[in-house]
């Protein structure tokens, strides 16, 4: 069972989630532009996609922290 979060901790987590979502969206747009380019830099695209996945995982972990444990 995780300890209860303070309002400040919740606010910090929400802020980080917002920042990560913006970064994820920016990376998505960059990947789209690169994919449309005739001279695709495949390694760069792969790195950006990996970064996007890491961000998405981080967002999920942070969102899970905001959900209180429910006893079954």
VENQUI-V980813 format. One record per pair of residues at least 12 apart in sequence whose C-alpha atoms are under 8 Angstrom apart, sorted by the first residue. I is the first residue (numbers start at 0). J is the second residue. Records with the same first field share a line. If there is no record, write none. Layout:
# VENQUI-V980813
I->J, J
This chain:
# VENQUI-V980813
0->68
1->67, 68
3->67
4->65
9->65
12->61, 62, 65
16->58, 61, 62
19->54, 55, 58
20->54, 55, 58
23->51, 54, 55
26->47, 48, 51
27->48, 51
30->44, 47, 48
